[in-house]
Amino acid sequence: MVVGTCTVELHLPQALSLKDKRSVIKSLIAHLRQAFNVAAAEIDHQDFPQSARLGLATISNDAGHIHATLEGAVRWIQAHRRDVMVVDWEIAIL
């Protein structure tokens, strides 16, 4: 059994309030869960409207598949979500 995690640092330049941020993050997490079959949650920066850190996780018997899935999720955010900017991201395979 192989477990993969990914942390993604996001900047939300258009979020002027925590309510704006919550709306963006909620829809982003829902899409990631559905499209990439990963567990996803906001794990840090909850009190800052223009900053978020997401945690993604998945499990498989193939480390290559895990890495491709998590990298695909990050690349999807970069390509399709113009309302957020990926500042940094890191994948760990356990």
Number of C-alpha atoms within 10 A of each C-alpha: 8 14 16 21 20 21 21 19 20 20 18 20 13 13 19 12 12 15 11 14 23 16 11 17 20 12 10 17 19 14 16 20 16 10 11 14 16 23 16 20 18 18 13 13 14 14 11 14 19 19 20 24 21 19 21 24 21 20 18 12 10 11 16 12 15 23 19 11 18 25 16 14 21 20 13 14 20 15 10 9 13 9 13 23 16 17 13 12 15 13 17 13 15 10
